[in-house]
Amino acid sequence: TGRPKGVAVPHRAVVGLLEAMQRVLPLGPGDVFLALTTFAFDISVLELFLPLTRGAQLLIADREQALDSKRLAAAIAQRGVTAMQATPATWSMLVDSGWEGAPTMSALCGGEALAPTLAAALHARCAQVWNVYGPTETTIWSSFDLVRRDAPVSIGHALANNSLYLLDPLLEPLPPGMVGEIWIGGEGVSH
């Protein structure tokens, strides 16, 4: 949400996130998850522990692969990557470089707003595209939405053990379609 900061995340919140994300993105022994994120960024926790807790293969990209679209595309193809999480900037880098996609790969996109044009481009190149959302003050992701062809991009629904509220300035709930402030509650909120 702007300035870099450190937050304390309880162990049970991480376990809850991993359980919730397994329901969204079921991984197993036949999957290969490509981790791109530096260990200093919270989303790396999902990239490292989700595949390892589900028996999937974890492939960790080096810095050069993560920043070079051609090397990244080659790693995806050569290693049979079935799941990858990245920011829209990284997905755009891949798409803009001419990446043809990976038709069996699930793509998680978060950390920035997912533009409809990028959502459509990913939808055409991947088996599934998930838009995920969560501010630093929560345990990585708080909500998820399966991107559908020709549908608006949304932050979607609260992950298990989380709650999303849209409130007005008086902290009163707003009906769908109104503009307000997102409030997040539940086990995913960090200390």
C-alpha positions in Angstrom: 0.0 0.0 0.0 2.8 2.4 -0.7 5.8 2.6 1.6 7.8 -0.5 2.4 7.0 -1.9 5.8 7.4 -5.1 7.8 4.4 -6.8 9.3 4.1 -9.7 11.6 2.2 -12.6 10.1 1.1 -15.4 12.4 1.9 -19.0 11.5 -1.7 -20.0 11.4 -2.5 -17.2 8.9 0.1 -18.7 6.5 -1.3 -22.2 7.0 -4.8 -20.8 6.4 -3.7 -19.1 3.2 -2.0 -22.3 1.9 -5.1 -24.3 2.6 -7.4 -21.7 1.0 -5.1 -21.4 -2.1 -5.0 -25.2 -2.5 -8.8 -25.0 -3.0 -8.3 -22.3 -5.7 -5.3 -23.8 -7.4 -5.1 -27.5 -6.6 -1.5 -28.7 -6.9 -0.2 -32.2 -6.8 2.8 -34.4 -7.6 2.4 -33.8 -11.4 2.6 -30.0 -11.1 5.6 -27.7 -11.6 5.4 -24.3 -9.9 7.8 -21.7 -11.1 8.8 -19.2 -8.4 9.9 -15.8 -9.6 9.7 -13.6 -6.6 12.5 -12.4 -4.4 12.4 -13.8 -0.8 12.0 -10.3 0.5 8.5 -10.0 -1.0 5.6 -11.7 0.8 4.2 -13.4 -2.2 7.3 -15.6 -2.3 5.9 -17.5 0.7 3.0 -18.8 -1.4 5.4 -19.7 -4.3 7.7 -21.6 -2.0 5.4 -23.4 0.4 2.2 -24.1 -1.7 4.0 -26.5 -4.1 6.1 -28.1 -1.4 3.2 -28.8 1.0 1.3 -30.5 -1.9 4.1 -32.6 -3.4 4.5 -30.5 -6.5 7.8 -29.7 -7.9 9.2 -26.2 -7.1 11.4 -24.5 -9.7 13.1 -21.3 -8.5 14.0 -18.9 -11.3 17.2 -17.0 -10.9 17.2 -13.2 -11.2 18.2 -13.2 -14.8 15.4 -15.6 -15.8 12.8 -13.5 -13.9 13.9 -10.3 -15.7 14.4 -11.7 -19.2 11.2 -12.6 -21.1 13.0 -15.0 -23.5 14.7 -16.9 -20.7 11.5 -17.0 -18.7 9.5 -18.3 -21.6 12.2 -20.9 -22.2 12.1 -22.1 -18.6 8.3 -22.3 -18.7 8.4 -24.5 -21.9 11.4 -26.6 -21.0 10.4 -27.5 -17.5 6.7 -28.0 -18.2 5.5 -25.3 -15.8 1.9 -25.8 -14.8 1.5 -22.9 -12.4 3.2 -19.5 -12.0 2.4 -16.4 -10.0 3.6 -12.9 -11.2 2.7 -9.3 -11.2 0.9 -7.8 -14.3 4.3 -6.1 -15.1 6.0 -9.5 -15.5 3.0 -11.1 -17.4 3.1 -8.0 -19.7 6.8 -8.5 -20.3 6.1 -12.1 -21.4 3.2 -11.3 -23.6 4.9 -8.2 -25.2 7.9 -10.3 -26.1 5.8 -12.7 -28.2 5.4 -15.5 -25.7 2.9 -17.9 -27.2 1.8 -19.2 -23.8 1.5 -22.5 -22.0 -1.9 -24.1 -22.6 -1.7 -26.3 -19.5 -0.5 -23.6 -17.1 -2.5 -21.8 -14.4 -1.5 -18.1 -14.1 -1.9 -16.2 -10.8 -1.8 -12.4 -11.3 -1.5 -10.0 -8.4 0.4 -7.1 -6.8 -1.0 -4.6 -9.2 -4.3 -4.0 -11.0 -4.9 -6.5 -13.9 -5.8 -4.6 -17.0 -8.6 -6.1 -19.2 -6.3 -6.3 -22.2 -3.7 -8.2 -20.3 -6.3 -10.5 -18.8 -7.6 -11.3 -22.3 -4.0 -11.9 -23.5 -3.3 -14.3 -20.6 -6.7 -16.0 -21.0 -5.7 -16.8 -24.6 -2.4 -18.3 -23.6 -3.1 -20.2 -20.3 -5.4 -22.8 -19.0 -6.6 -20.6 -16.2 -6.0 -17.0 -15.1 -6.6 -16.0 -11.5 -6.7 -12.4 -10.4 -5.6 -12.3 -6.7 -5.7 -9.3 -4.4 -4.3 -8.5 -0.9 -2.6 -5.6 0.7 0.6 -5.9 2.9 -1.5 -5.9 6.0 -3.0 -9.3 5.2 -1.4 -12.6 4.6 -0.4 -12.3 1.0 -3.8 -12.7 -0.8 -7.2 -11.9 0.6 -9.4 -12.5 -2.5 -9.4 -14.3 -5.8 -11.3 -14.4 -9.0 -11.2 -16.7 -12.0 -10.8 -14.5 -15.1 -13.4 -15.3 -17.7 -13.4 -14.4 -21.3 -15.2 -11.1 -22.1 -16.1 -10.5 -18.4 -14.9 -7.6 -16.2 -11.8 -8.2 -14.1 -12.6 -8.3 -10.5 -10.9 -8.8 -7.2 -13.6 -11.5 -6.7 -14.4 -13.3 -3.5 -12.8 -13.5 -0.1 -10.4 -16.5 0.4 -11.5 -18.9 3.1 -11.0 -17.5 6.6 -11.2 -13.9 5.3 -14.0 -11.4 4.9 -14.3 -8.5 2.6 -16.5 -5.5 3.3 -17.2 -2.4 1.2 -17.9 0.5 3.6 -18.9 4.1 3.3 -17.1 6.9 5.2 -19.3 6.2 8.3 -18.3 2.5 8.1 -21.7 1.4 6.9 -21.9 -1.4 4.4 -22.5 -0.4 0.8 -24.5 -2.4 -1.8 -22.8 -4.0 -4.8 -21.7 -1.6 -7.5 -21.1 1.3 -5.1 -17.8 3.0 -4.5 -16.4 2.7 -1.1 -13.4 1.5 1.0 -12.5 -2.1 1.2 -12.2 -3.5 4.7 -10.7 -6.9 5.3 -11.3 -9.1 8.3 -10.6 -12.7 9.4 -7.6 -14.9 10.1 -5.6 -13.5 7.1 -5.2 -10.1 8.7 -1.6 -9.7 10.0 -0.7 -8.4 13.4 
